[in-house]
Amino acid sequence: MPIRYNPEAREFHLYNDSFSYIIKVLENGYIGQVYCGAPLNPSRTYPLLSPVPFHGFSNNFRSTPRFEYPLYGNGDYKYPAFAAVFENGSSVIEPEYAAYQISIGKPGIPGLPSTYIEDEEEACTLELELFDAPSGVRLILYYSIFTFFNCLARHVRIINGGKRRITLKNVMSLNLDLPDSDWNLVTLTGAWAREFQATCRPLAPGLQEISSLRGISGHEQNPFLLLKRPGTDEFQGEALGLSLLYSGNFLASAEVDSYDLTRLRMGINPETFSWELAPGEFFDTPEAILAYSAGGINRLSQDYHRLYRTRLARGTWRDKERPILLNNWEATYFDFTEKKLLEMADTAVSLGIELFVLDDGWFGSRDDDTTSLGDWVPHTRKLPGGISSLAKAITGKGLAFGLWIEPEMVSPKSRLFEIHPDWAVGVPNRPRTEERQQYVLDMSRKEIVDHLFSVLSQLISSAPISYIKWDMNRSLTEPWSPSLLPHRQGEFFHRYCLGVYDLYNRLTGAFPHILFESCAGGGGRFDPGLLAFAPQGWLSDDTDALERLTIQAGASLCYPLSALGAHVSAVPNHQTGRQSSLAFRAMTAFFGVLGFEQDPTKLHSDEKKKIAEHIKFYKAHRALFQQGCFSRLLSPAGASYAAWMVSSGDQAVVGFYKLLSRPNPKPVILRLRDLDPAAVYEVSVWEAGGFDPGDREGNCGFRGGDELMRGGLLLNAPGLDHPMTGDFFAELFLLRRQEPRVTGEIA
């Protein structure tokens, strides 16, 4: 069992082959943080790793300043992980260790997404019970250590075992006190159409944080942070990751004190949160995943990828290869007819596309973004036979059919708003803020969630629909709900999130054959919480291939390729105006779930031929791209080149991208990863894509895995007699494993 308790030292050691996490019960009954890092011998105890007792200048707090779940008001002056208000106005709570339980397996969290296991041996769980006698409050700290992932799942349950109501104000899912601050902080920041920009800065005294107050995780900050040692890179050095399985307002912070101790916290943002607990009630925090790597950032990312792809995503589509789709949005926007859509479908079939997705504008009287959200009935002028007729016609051509919806929204100009104006989020006697000419439905109210489930179930059942794109195009403003008493309005944002999860859970349960894709104006709610229901998401509304290299690389710090919706769009690109080749666009989109965002009827014959070849290639390697082991080889951020690869068993694909052409360039040595050093690989280039003849001639043939990982590919070498390839150039190298090499054999 990968959790050991030493009763003499009162020490708990959670471990697997690559990770140790050690905590202990302190003399005062609090839980202290001892160690988090590379594996230590679980048969020993580690008293010397615990800091010496701390005697503050303004208190007599006789214990380590490194706490596992720090509390407010007891002499620890850093930001707490937990705070509550009691009926007498006090916020002081001092729960002490009461009991523990170690069990094989991993529990779920009612009403919230969480990772799971399929066999009890995949994880082991520690429950630590803390009890505050004066109030009767109990805290249950949950820790689940995975056997095959260097990850620790954490969440907290707060139980009001007293006789009076309490109000929760701060309930972090995870706290980690580290003994030093010699780390760099990496976060994913951005805005609409430029999400997932990885930023790196050293930790410094004081507080550094990322957060959201928008009601969703947001374009601006992603609920993920990474700490890396100053010398750590993709393939060497220590790294710690924190990821929150939550789609609402969050907080992730790093606080460095005057003694260089670092406190990490992650959970629901306390700025917009409060929750009343009556006697006998409990509250569960969202799950947070702590990951550790002693072998660089890339290894940490791979653990997140495998965990989220196989033990967070679930259902029919978890392991199935995702279809190649055509979305009509950038091809037509709101201006389409059934005839036009069927013409596009005919061409899509000839190219090898498998799924046709009808985006915004198919319902009510919606010819622009000012009307009809909430009226989920067909636009009869555009679709005289309705969705059923169109879907049957599309599927009759050999394509699957998918549909765009935005269920959480309502237009001021809509039948639903006329009937139920009170269903839109807003404060009485104050104007509602319009964003994109729409309001937000109050998903904290059960009757609204019930209505949406009924309407959407009827819609989905009316036609052969196999894919739903669930969009969400604005943040929440004027947060208030008539279903909540005045002193409970602080519960609104979390209850909204629970309502979204409830609707997702009911729809995916009722229609398990449907592939759901999440979207929020692109990456505005791209987080692990939704991966539990929608195994893929629309990563960004920016479809420009050059921009997507940075966006996809940033997202891959935490999210698997199977979650990254990546489309080939028309040029000039609709977001940047940039021109790039079809090959460059395709080879970027291959490293994700491939789709197309353009009008195929406007393609020239040579473009159709190339796209058909691209699709054929992707289908042949689809399982590898969507389920293989992904490695970032060269970062595109501020660089002239980018490179990455995906490998699985006996094959691999390497993508090399030249962003901007330079005169008299330096050669690029590209060392590969995750190959068998004892094996021989046949290296070739994808002939249908753009390729540099010099790169092909200098790198292809039979080569050893050790040679490819240590010597690498030599690219863009000067002095070779080949034409300049220009800006936005890409090429793919294919590796196929041959028979194992015999000792002494020269490859």
C-alpha positions in Angstrom: 0.0 0.0 0.0 1.7 3.3 -1.1 0.8 5.2 2.1 2.6 4.4 5.3 1.9 5.7 8.8 4.6 5.7 11.5 2.7 6.0 14.8 5.9 6.9 16.8 6.8 9.8 14.5 3.1 10.4 13.7 4.3 10.7 10.1 2.4 9.9 6.9 4.4 9.0 3.8 2.6 8.9 0.5 4.7 7.5 -2.3 5.2 5.8 -5.7 8.2 5.0 -7.8 8.9 8.7 -8.6 7.4 10.8 -5.9 7.2 11.2 -2.1 4.9 13.4 -0.1 5.4 13.4 3.7 3.3 15.1 6.4 3.1 14.7 10.1 1.0 15.5 13.2 2.7 18.2 15.2 2.8 18.5 19.0 0.0 21.0 19.0 -2.3 18.8 16.9 -1.9 20.6 13.6 -0.7 18.9 10.5 2.8 19.9 9.2 4.4 19.7 5.8 7.6 17.7 5.9 8.6 16.9 2.3 7.4 17.0 -1.3 9.7 15.7 -4.1 11.8 12.9 -5.5 11.1 9.5 -3.8 12.5 8.8 -0.3 12.7 5.4 1.4 9.2 4.8 2.8 10.5 2.5 5.6 12.2 5.4 7.3 11.1 8.6 9.1 12.5 12.0 8.5 12.6 14.1 11.6 15.5 16.3 10.4 13.5 17.4 7.3 11.0 19.0 9.7 12.0 22.6 10.5 12.9 23.5 14.0 10.1 24.8 16.3 9.2 28.4 15.5 8.8 31.1 18.1 7.3 34.2 16.6 8.0 37.6 18.0 4.3 38.3 18.6 3.1 34.9 19.7 4.2 31.6 21.3 3.2 29.4 18.4 5.5 26.5 19.2 5.6 24.5 15.9 6.9 24.5 12.4 5.8 27.4 10.2 5.2 24.9 7.4 1.5 23.9 7.7 -0.5 21.4 5.6 -3.7 23.3 5.9 -3.1 26.7 7.6 -5.9 28.5 9.3 -6.8 32.1 10.0 -6.3 34.0 13.2 -3.9 31.7 15.1 -0.5 33.4 14.7 0.4 32.2 11.2 0.4 35.5 9.3 0.6 34.2 5.8 -2.6 33.8 3.7 -4.6 30.9 5.1 -6.1 27.9 3.4 -9.3 28.0 5.4 -11.4 30.7 7.1 -14.9 30.8 8.4 -17.2 33.1 10.3 -19.2 31.9 13.3 -22.5 33.4 14.6 -20.6 35.5 17.3 -18.6 37.1 14.5 -15.4 35.3 15.3 -13.2 33.8 12.6 -10.8 31.9 14.8 -10.8 28.1 14.4 -8.2 25.7 15.6 -9.1 22.1 14.5 -6.6 19.5 15.8 -5.8 16.1 14.4 -8.5 13.5 15.4 -8.2 10.4 13.3 -7.0 9.0 10.0 -8.1 6.4 7.5 -6.1 4.7 4.8 -7.9 2.9 2.1 -7.2 1.4 -1.3 -8.9 3.2 -4.2 -10.1 6.8 -4.7 -13.5 8.4 -3.8 -15.4 10.8 -6.1 -16.7 14.2 -5.1 -20.5 14.6 -5.2 -21.6 17.2 -7.8 -18.0 18.0 -8.8 -15.7 16.5 -11.5 -12.8 14.5 -10.3 -10.2 12.0 -11.5 -11.1 8.4 -11.0 -9.7 4.9 -11.2 -10.8 1.7 -12.9 -9.0 -0.7 -10.6 -8.5 -0.3 -6.8 -4.7 -0.8 -7.2 -4.4 2.4 -9.2 -4.6 4.6 -6.2 -4.5 4.8 -2.4 -6.3 7.4 -0.3 -5.5 9.0 3.0 -8.2 10.8 5.0 -7.1 13.0 7.8 -9.8 14.2 10.2 -9.3 17.5 12.1 -11.8 18.5 14.8 -12.4 21.9 16.4 -14.1 21.1 19.7 -15.6 24.6 20.5 -17.4 24.8 17.2 -17.9 21.2 16.3 -16.4 21.7 12.9 -14.7 18.8 11.2 -12.2 19.1 8.3 -11.5 16.0 6.3 -8.3 16.3 4.2 -8.3 13.9 1.3 -5.1 12.7 -0.4 -5.1 10.2 -3.2 -1.7 9.0 -4.5 -1.7 7.4 -7.9 0.4 4.3 -8.6 1.2 5.1 -12.3 1.2 8.9 -12.3 3.5 11.2 -10.4 0.4 13.0 -9.2 -1.5 13.6 -5.9 -5.2 14.4 -5.9 -6.4 16.6 -3.0 -9.6 18.1 -1.8 -11.2 19.0 1.5 -14.6 18.3 3.1 -15.9 20.7 5.8 -18.6 19.3 8.1 -20.6 21.4 10.5 -20.9 19.0 13.4 -22.0 21.8 15.8 -25.3 23.3 16.8 -25.0 26.7 15.0 -24.7 27.8 11.5 -21.3 28.8 10.1 -20.3 30.7 7.0 -17.3 29.5 5.0 -15.2 32.3 3.6 -12.0 30.6 2.3 -11.8 26.9 1.4 -8.7 26.1 -0.6 -8.4 22.7 -2.2 -4.7 22.5 -1.7 -2.0 24.2 0.3 1.7 23.3 0.1 4.4 25.0 2.2 7.8 24.6 0.7 11.1 25.2 2.6 12.7 27.6 0.1 11.8 30.1 -2.7 14.5 29.1 -5.2 11.9 28.6 -7.9 10.6 30.2 -11.1 6.8 30.6 -11.5 5.3 29.6 -14.8 1.7 30.6 -15.6 -0.6 30.5 -18.6 -2.0 34.0 -19.4 -3.5 35.9 -22.3 -6.8 37.2 -23.7 -9.3 36.3 -26.3 -7.6 34.8 -29.4 -4.2 34.7 -27.6 -4.7 32.3 -24.8 -2.1 30.0 -23.2 0.9 32.3 -23.3 3.4 30.8 -21.0 5.0 33.4 -18.7 8.0 32.8 -16.4 9.2 34.9 -13.5 11.3 34.2 -10.4 9.5 34.0 -7.0 10.1 37.1 -4.9 9.1 38.1 -1.4 5.4 38.8 -1.2 2.4 37.4 -3.1 2.2 36.4 -6.7 -1.1 35.0 -8.0 -3.4 34.2 -10.9 -7.1 34.2 -10.5 -10.5 34.8 -12.1 -13.5 36.8 -11.0 -15.4 36.3 -14.3 -17.6 33.4 -13.2 -15.6 31.2 -15.5 -11.9 30.2 -15.5 -11.4 32.8 -18.3 -9.1 33.6 -21.3 -6.8 35.7 -19.0 -5.6 33.1 -16.5 -5.7 29.3 -16.6 -6.2 27.4 -13.4 -2.7 25.9 -13.6 0.7 27.0 -12.3 4.1 25.4 -12.5 7.2 25.9 -10.3 10.6 25.0 -11.7 14.1 25.3 -10.4 16.2 28.0 -12.1 18.2 25.3 -14.0 15.2 23.2 -14.9 14.3 22.9 -18.6 12.0 20.6 -20.6 14.2 17.5 -19.9 16.1 18.0 -16.7 15.6 19.4 -13.2 12.8 19.7 -10.7 9.3 20.9 -11.4 6.0 21.1 -9.5 2.6 21.5 -11.1 -0.8 22.6 -9.6 -4.0 22.2 -11.6 -7.5 22.8 -10.4 -10.5 20.8 -11.7 -12.9 23.7 -11.6 -14.6 26.0 -14.2 -15.5 29.0 -12.1 -13.7 31.7 -10.1 -10.4 30.4 -8.9 -7.2 31.5 -7.1 -3.7 30.1 -7.4 -1.0 31.9 -5.4 2.6 31.7 -4.4 3.6 33.6 -1.2 7.2 34.0 -0.1 7.8 35.1 3.5 10.8 36.9 5.1 12.5 33.5 5.7 12.2 32.4 2.1 9.5 29.9 2.8 7.0 29.5 0.0 3.3 28.9 0.4 1.3 27.6 -2.6 -2.5 27.7 -2.5 -5.1 26.7 -5.0 -8.9 26.7 -4.9 -12.1 28.7 -5.2 -11.4 32.4 -5.2 -12.4 33.7 -1.8 -13.0 37.2 -3.1 -16.4 36.2 -4.5 -17.2 33.2 -2.3 -19.1 32.5 0.9 -21.2 29.5 1.9 -23.5 28.9 4.8 -23.4 25.5 6.5 -26.3 24.6 8.7 -25.7 21.9 11.5 -25.1 18.5 9.9 -24.3 19.9 6.4 -21.0 19.5 4.6 -19.2 21.3 1.7 -16.7 19.7 -0.7 -14.0 21.7 -2.4 -13.0 21.1 -6.0 -10.2 18.6 -6.6 -6.6 19.9 -7.2 -3.9 17.8 -8.8 -0.3 18.2 -7.6 2.3 16.8 -10.0 6.0 16.4 -9.5 8.9 15.7 -11.9 12.6 15.3 -11.3 13.2 15.0 -15.0 12.1 18.3 -16.4 8.9 20.1 -17.3 8.1 17.7 -20.2 7.9 14.7 -18.0 5.5 16.5 -15.7 3.3 17.5 -18.7 3.2 13.9 -19.8 1.9 12.8 -16.4 -0.9 15.4 -16.6 -1.6 14.2 -20.2 -2.0 10.6 -19.3 -4.0 11.2 -16.2 -6.4 13.7 -17.8 -6.8 11.7 -21.0 -7.4 8.3 -19.3 -8.6 9.1 -15.8 -10.5 12.4 -16.1 -12.1 12.2 -19.5 -14.6 9.4 -19.5 -17.4 7.8 -21.5 -17.7 6.5 -25.0 -15.3 9.0 -26.6 -12.5 8.8 -24.0 -10.5 6.2 -26.0 -12.1 6.5 -29.4 -10.3 8.2 -32.3 -12.0 11.6 -32.7 -13.5 12.4 -36.1 -12.1 14.9 -38.6 -14.7 17.7 -38.8 -15.7 20.6 -41.0 -17.2 23.6 -39.1 -19.0 26.2 -41.2 -18.4 29.2 -39.0 -15.5 30.9 -40.7 -16.9 29.7 -44.1 -20.3 31.4 -43.8 -20.7 33.0 -40.4 -24.5 33.7 -40.1 -25.1 33.8 -43.9 -26.0 30.3 -45.0 -28.8 28.3 -46.5 -29.5 24.6 -46.4 -28.5 24.4 -50.0 -25.1 26.0 -49.2 -24.5 23.6 -46.3 -25.3 20.6 -48.4 -22.9 21.8 -51.1 -20.2 22.1 -48.5 -21.0 18.6 -47.2 -20.7 17.1 -50.7 -17.2 18.5 -51.1 -16.3 17.5 -47.5 -17.1 13.9 -48.3 -14.9 13.9 -51.3 -12.0 15.2 -49.2 -12.3 12.5 -46.6 -13.9 14.6 -43.8 -16.0 12.6 -41.4 -18.2 15.1 -39.5 -20.1 18.2 -40.5 -20.7 20.8 -37.8 -23.4 23.5 -38.1 -22.3 26.5 -36.0 -24.1 29.6 -34.8 -27.1 31.0 -36.7 -29.4 27.9 -37.2 -32.1 28.8 -34.6 -34.9 31.3 -33.9 -34.5 34.3 -36.2 -30.8 34.6 -35.7 -29.1 36.3 -38.6 -26.6 38.1 -36.4 -25.5 38.1 -32.7 -28.4 40.3 -31.5 -31.2 37.8 -31.2 -32.6 34.4 -30.4 -30.3 32.8 -27.9 -32.5 30.6 -25.7 -34.9 29.8 -28.6 -33.6 26.4 -29.6 -35.9 25.9 -32.6 -34.8 25.9 -36.2 -34.5 29.1 -38.3 -37.2 28.2 -40.8 -36.0 30.5 -43.5 -32.6 29.0 -43.6 -33.6 25.5 -42.7 -37.2 24.9 -44.0 -37.0 21.2 -43.1 -35.5 21.9 -39.7 -32.5 20.3 -38.1 -33.9 16.8 -38.6 -34.1 17.2 -42.3 -30.7 18.7 -42.6 -29.1 16.2 -40.3 -30.6 13.3 -42.3 -29.4 14.7 -45.6 -25.9 15.2 -44.2 -25.7 11.7 -42.7 -27.1 10.3 -45.9 -24.0 11.5 -47.6 -21.8 9.5 -45.3 -21.0 12.3 -42.8 -21.8 12.5 -39.1 -23.7 15.6 -38.1 -22.9 18.0 -35.3 -24.5 21.1 -33.9 -23.4 24.3 -32.0 -25.4 25.4 -28.9 -24.9 28.1 -26.3 -27.3 26.9 -23.6 -26.2 29.2 -20.7 -27.2 32.4 -22.6 -30.3 34.3 -23.6 -30.8 37.2 -26.0 -32.8 40.2 -24.9 -34.6 39.7 -28.2 -35.8 36.2 -27.7 -39.0 34.4 -26.9 -37.4 32.9 -23.8 -36.5 36.3 -22.4 -40.0 37.6 -23.1 -41.5 34.8 -21.0 -38.9 34.6 -18.3 -37.0 37.9 -18.0 -36.2 37.0 -14.4 -34.2 34.0 -15.6 -31.3 36.2 -16.7 -28.7 37.0 -14.1 -29.1 40.5 -12.7 -29.8 42.7 -9.7 -33.4 44.0 -9.3 -33.8 47.7 -10.1 -30.4 47.8 -11.8 -29.5 47.6 -15.5 -28.0 44.4 -16.7 -24.7 44.6 -18.6 -25.0 43.3 -22.2 -21.9 41.6 -23.6 -22.2 40.4 -27.2 -25.9 41.4 -27.0 -26.7 38.6 -24.6 -27.4 37.9 -21.0 -26.5 34.9 -18.8 -29.1 32.5 -17.6 -29.0 31.8 -13.8 -27.6 28.3 -13.8 -27.8 28.2 -10.0 -31.5 27.7 -10.3 -32.8 24.1 -10.7 -35.8 25.1 -12.7 -33.6 26.7 -15.4 -31.3 23.7 -15.6 -34.4 21.4 -15.8 -35.8 23.6 -18.6 -32.5 23.5 -20.6 -32.2 19.7 -20.1 -35.8 19.2 -21.4 -35.4 21.5 -24.4 -31.9 20.3 -25.4 -33.0 16.6 -25.0 -35.9 17.1 -27.4 -33.6 18.9 -29.9 -30.9 16.2 -29.7 -33.5 13.4 -29.9 -35.1 14.9 -33.0 -32.2 14.3 -35.3 -29.2 12.0 -35.9 -26.8 14.2 -34.0 -23.4 12.8 -32.9 -21.5 15.9 -31.8 -22.4 19.0 -29.8 -20.2 22.1 -29.6 -21.2 23.8 -26.3 -20.2 27.5 -26.4 -20.2 30.2 -23.7 -19.4 33.7 -25.1 -19.3 36.0 -22.1 -18.4 36.5 -18.5 -20.8 36.9 -15.6 -21.8 40.4 -14.4 -24.3 41.6 -11.7 -24.1 38.3 -9.8 -27.3 37.9 -7.9 -30.0 35.2 -7.7 -33.6 35.5 -6.5 -33.2 31.8 -5.3 -30.7 32.9 -2.6 -31.4 34.8 0.6 -29.6 38.1 0.9 -26.9 36.7 3.3 -26.3 33.8 0.9 -25.6 35.7 -2.3 -21.9 34.8 -1.9 -22.9 31.3 -3.0 -24.0 32.4 -6.4 -20.8 31.8 -8.4 -20.2 28.3 -7.1 -23.8 27.3 -7.4 -23.7 28.5 -11.1 -20.8 26.3 -11.7 -22.5 23.3 -10.0 -25.5 24.0 -12.3 -23.3 23.8 -15.4 -21.8 20.5 -14.2 -25.3 19.2 -13.5 -26.5 20.0 -17.0 -23.4 18.5 -18.6 -23.7 15.4 -16.5 -27.4 14.9 -17.3 -26.9 15.4 -21.1 -23.8 13.2 -21.4 -25.6 10.6 -19.4 -28.7 10.7 -21.5 -26.7 10.8 -24.8 -23.5 8.8 -24.2 -22.9 8.3 -27.9 -22.5 12.1 -28.5 -19.0 13.7 -28.5 -19.2 17.0 -26.6 -16.7 19.7 -27.3 -16.5 22.6 -24.8 -16.0 26.2 -26.0 -16.1 29.7 -24.4 -15.3 32.1 -27.2 -12.3 29.8 -27.7 -10.3 29.1 -24.6 -12.4 31.2 -22.1 -13.3 28.1 -20.1 -10.7 25.6 -21.1 -10.0 23.8 -17.8 -9.9 20.3 -16.3 -13.3 20.6 -14.8 -15.0 20.4 -18.2 -12.7 17.7 -19.5 -14.7 15.3 -17.2 -17.7 15.9 -19.5 -16.3 17.1 -22.8 -13.1 15.2 -23.7 -12.0 17.9 -26.1 -12.3 21.7 -26.2 -12.0 24.5 -28.7 -8.6 25.9 -27.7 -8.8 29.4 -29.2 -10.8 31.3 -31.8 -7.4 32.2 -33.3 -6.9 29.7 -36.1 -3.7 31.3 -37.5 -1.1 28.5 -37.6 1.8 30.6 -36.4 -0.2 31.8 -33.4 -1.5 28.3 -32.8 2.1 27.0 -32.4 2.5 29.1 -29.2 -1.1 28.5 -28.0 -0.9 24.7 -28.4 2.6 24.6 -26.9 1.4 26.5 -23.8 -1.7 24.4 -23.4 0.3 21.3 -23.6 2.0 22.1 -20.3 -1.1 20.6 -18.7 -3.6 19.4 -21.3 -3.3 16.3 -23.6 -3.4 16.6 -27.4 -6.7 14.7 -27.4 -8.3 17.7 -25.7 -6.9 20.3 -28.2 -9.3 21.2 -31.0 -7.1 22.4 -33.9 -8.5 23.5 -37.2 -7.0 24.4 -40.6 -8.6 27.7 -41.8 -8.6 29.8 -44.9 -6.0 32.4 -45.8 -5.7 35.3 -45.4 -6.4 34.3 -41.8 -9.5 35.8 -40.4 -7.9 36.9 -37.1 -4.4 38.0 -38.3 -4.6 38.4 -42.1 -1.5 36.2 -42.3 -0.8 34.1 -45.4 0.7 30.6 -44.9 0.8 27.4 -46.8 -1.7 24.6 -46.5 1.2 22.3 -45.4 2.2 24.7 -42.6 -1.4 25.0 -41.4 -2.0 21.2 -41.5 1.2 20.2 -39.8 0.3 22.6 -36.9 -3.2 21.3 -36.6 -2.1 17.6 -36.8 -0.9 17.9 -33.2 -4.4 18.0 -31.8 -7.9 17.0 -32.9 -7.9 17.9 -36.6 -10.7 19.9 -38.1 -11.3 22.4 -40.9 -12.8 25.9 -40.7 -13.2 27.1 -44.3 -15.5 26.7 -47.3 -14.3 23.7 -49.2 -16.4 24.6 -52.3 -14.1 27.6 -52.9 -10.9 25.5 -52.9 -8.9 25.1 -56.1 -8.4 21.6 -57.5 -4.8 21.4 -56.3 -5.9 22.6 -52.8 -8.5 19.9 -52.7 -5.9 17.3 -53.7 -3.5 18.5 -51.0 -6.2 18.5 -48.3 -7.3 15.0 -49.2 -3.7 13.9 -48.8 -3.4 15.7 -45.5 -6.6 14.0 -44.2 -5.4 10.6 -45.4 -2.1 11.0 -43.6 -3.8 12.2 -40.4 -6.2 9.2 -40.4 -3.3 6.8 -40.8 -1.6 8.4 -37.7 -4.6 9.6 -35.8 -4.2 7.3 -32.8 -0.6 8.4 -32.5 -1.5 12.1 -32.6 -4.4 11.8 -30.2 -3.1 9.2 -27.7 0.7 9.2 -28.1 3.4 10.5 -25.8 3.9 14.2 -26.6 7.2 16.1 -26.2 8.0 19.7 -26.7 11.5 19.9 -28.4 11.8 23.6 -29.3 9.6 26.3 -27.8 8.1 28.7 -30.4 7.9 31.6 -27.9 10.2 34.4 -29.2 12.1 31.9 -31.3 12.9 31.4 -35.0 12.0 27.7 -34.8 9.6 25.3 -33.0 9.6 21.6 -32.8 7.6 18.8 -31.1 7.0 15.1 -31.4 4.6 12.4 -30.5 5.6 8.8 -30.1 4.0 5.5 -29.2 5.6 2.1 -29.3 7.1 1.5 -32.7 6.5 4.9 -34.3 6.8 8.6 -33.9 6.1 11.8 -35.8 8.3 14.9 -35.4 7.1 18.3 -36.5 9.8 21.0 -37.3 8.6 24.6 -37.9 10.6 27.5 -39.3 8.8 30.7 -38.1 10.8 33.4 -39.8 13.5 32.9 -42.4 17.0 34.3 -41.7 20.0 34.8 -44.0 23.0 32.6 -43.4 21.2 30.6 -40.6 22.8 28.6 -37.9 22.1 24.8 -38.1 19.5 23.3 -35.8 20.4 20.2 -33.9 17.1 18.6 -32.9 17.5 15.8 -30.4 14.5 13.5 -30.1 12.9 12.0 -27.0 11.1 8.8 -25.8 12.7 6.4 -28.2 14.2 3.0 -27.5 18.0 3.6 -27.5 18.6 0.0 -28.4 16.2 0.0 -31.4 16.7 1.0 -35.1 14.3 3.5 -36.6 13.7 4.1 -40.3 13.5 7.9 -40.7 11.6 9.5 -43.6 9.9 12.8 -44.4 6.2 13.2 -45.2 6.4 13.7 -49.0 3.0 15.3 -49.2 4.0 18.1 -46.8 6.5 20.8 -47.3 10.1 19.5 -46.8 13.6 20.7 -47.2 15.5 18.4 -49.6 18.7 19.0 -47.6 17.0 18.0 -44.4 15.7 14.9 -46.1 19.0 13.9 -47.6 20.9 14.6 -44.4 18.6 12.8 -41.9 16.7 10.0 -43.5 17.6 6.3 -43.4 18.1 3.7 -40.8 19.2 5.3 -37.5 19.6 4.1 -33.9 17.4 5.4 -31.2 20.4 6.4 -29.1 21.8 8.3 -32.1 18.5 10.2 -32.6 18.2 11.1 -29.0 21.9 12.1 -28.4 23.0 13.2 -31.9 19.7 14.2 -33.2 18.5 15.5 -36.6 20.6 18.2 -38.3 18.2 20.8 -39.8 18.6 24.0 -41.7 22.3 23.3 -42.2 24.2 25.9 -44.1 26.2 25.0 -47.2 23.7 22.6 -48.6 22.6 23.2 -52.2 18.9 23.6 -51.7 16.4 26.5 -52.2 15.4 28.9 -49.4 12.2 27.7 -47.8 11.0 31.1 -46.6 8.8 32.1 -43.7 6.2 29.7 -42.1 7.8 26.5 -43.3 7.2 23.1 -41.7 8.2 19.5 -42.3 7.3 16.2 -40.7 9.7 13.4 -40.0 8.3 9.9 -39.6 10.0 7.3 -37.5 9.2 3.6 -37.7 10.9 1.1 -35.5 12.7 -1.8 -37.1 13.9 -5.1 -35.6 16.0 -4.7 -32.4 19.6 -4.0 -33.1 22.2 -6.7 -32.5 25.2 -5.8 -30.4 28.0 -4.5 -32.6 25.7 -3.9 -35.6 26.2 -0.6 -37.3 22.9 1.0 -38.3 
